[in-house]
Structures are given as structure tokens and as C-alpha cells.
Amino acid sequence: METLLATKAKLEAAGIDVLGPTDHTIFKSIYFFDPNGHRIELAADTGTPQMYEKLDAVKREMLDEWSRTKRAPKHAAWMHDGSMAAKA
């Protein structure tokens, strides 16, 4: 996170608009546009071993569900409902 925040500060000092950091539970990221107009995302890992074990246990089921439904699987809803945030 220290490097991500330092990079954000450097980009902003150069006059580049930066969005974030955005909290994605297992990582945080910043977003900005390069000189050609491409959106760039830089991320820092913030997940805990417990979070990764939980994801690892359902990864196949998540992929199978996505393949069938093309909808976001609910296996990792904890990443979005805040229930793991206090443990991060």
C-alpha cells in the first residue's frame, strides 16, 4: 500500500487525475489514464491468508457457475458485503 499511495502522489504531482484507492477487499487499486487515453489500474494486495483460503475453496465452483450463467457467482459475496473487512 505504501508504494501504491506514493505512486498516486507522484502521478497527482505530475498533474494526472487519479481515482482511488478503491477497496476491492483482497486488494486496493488506483486508476488513471495514460497519455494515449488507456485506463490503467495499479493494485496492491491487501488480502489475508484466510481470505485466499476461502476463495481457493470455491474457485472451481465459481468458474463453473460463471460458465453456465455468465453472472457473478455468489460464492464470494463476503468480498462485497463487508463481512470480512474487519479481519483484513
C-alpha positions as CSV (number, residue, x, y, z in Angstrom):
1,M,0.0,0.0,0.0
2,E,2.9,2.3,0.7
3,T,4.1,2.0,-2.8
4,L,0.6,2.4,-4.3
5,L,0.0,5.6,-2.3
6,A,3.4,7.0,-3.2
7,T,2.7,6.3,-6.9
8,K,-0.6,8.1,-6.6
9,A,1.0,11.1,-5.0
10,K,3.7,11.2,-7.8
11,L,1.0,10.9,-10.5
12,E,-1.0,13.7,-9.0
13,A,2.1,15.9,-8.6
14,A,2.6,15.5,-12.3
15,G,-1.0,16.8,-12.9
16,I,-2.6,13.4,-13.6
17,D,-6.1,12.8,-12.2
18,V,-6.1,9.6,-10.1
19,L,-9.2,7.7,-8.8
20,G,-8.8,5.7,-5.6
21,P,-7.6,3.9,-3.8
22,T,-10.6,1.7,-4.3
23,D,-11.1,-1.1,-1.8
24,H,-11.7,-4.5,-3.5
25,T,-11.4,-6.4,-0.2
26,I,-8.4,-8.5,-1.3
27,F,-6.7,-5.7,-3.0
28,K,-6.8,-1.9,-3.3
29,S,-6.3,-0.1,-6.6
30,I,-5.9,3.3,-8.2
31,Y,-7.0,4.2,-11.7
32,F,-5.7,6.8,-14.2
33,F,-5.4,7.4,-17.9
34,D,-2.1,7.1,-19.8
35,P,-1.2,9.7,-22.5
36,N,-3.0,7.6,-25.2
37,G,-6.2,7.6,-23.2
38,H,-5.9,4.0,-21.9
39,R,-7.2,3.5,-18.4
40,I,-4.5,2.0,-16.2
41,E,-5.1,0.2,-12.9
42,L,-2.3,-0.3,-10.3
43,A,-3.1,-2.6,-7.4
44,A,-1.7,-3.6,-4.0
45,D,-2.5,-6.9,-2.4
46,T,-4.3,-6.5,0.9
47,G,-6.0,-9.9,1.4
48,T,-5.3,-12.1,4.4
49,P,-4.4,-15.8,4.2
50,Q,-7.9,-16.6,5.5
51,M,-9.4,-14.7,2.6
52,Y,-7.3,-16.5,0.0
53,E,-8.1,-19.9,1.5
54,K,-11.8,-19.1,1.4
55,L,-11.5,-18.1,-2.3
56,D,-9.4,-21.1,-3.1
57,A,-12.0,-23.5,-1.7
58,V,-14.7,-22.2,-4.2
59,K,-12.7,-21.2,-7.2
60,R,-13.8,-24.2,-9.4
61,E,-17.5,-23.8,-8.4
62,M,-17.3,-20.1,-9.2
63,L,-15.8,-20.7,-12.7
64,D,-18.4,-23.4,-13.4
65,E,-21.2,-21.1,-12.4
66,W,-19.9,-18.2,-14.4
67,S,-19.5,-20.5,-17.5
68,R,-23.2,-21.6,-17.1
69,T,-24.9,-18.3,-16.2
70,K,-22.5,-15.5,-17.3
71,R,-23.5,-13.9,-13.9
72,A,-21.3,-13.0,-11.0
73,P,-21.1,-16.1,-8.7
74,K,-22.3,-15.6,-5.1
75,H,-19.6,-17.9,-3.6
76,A,-17.5,-14.8,-2.7
77,A,-20.3,-12.4,-1.7
78,W,-18.4,-11.9,1.5
79,M,-15.9,-9.8,-0.5
80,H,-18.6,-7.3,-1.3
81,D,-20.8,-7.3,1.8
82,G,-18.1,-6.2,4.3
83,S,-18.3,-9.3,6.5
84,M,-14.5,-9.9,6.1
85,A,-13.5,-6.2,6.3
86,A,-12.9,-6.3,10.0
87,K,-10.5,-9.2,9.6
88,A,-8.4,-7.6,6.8
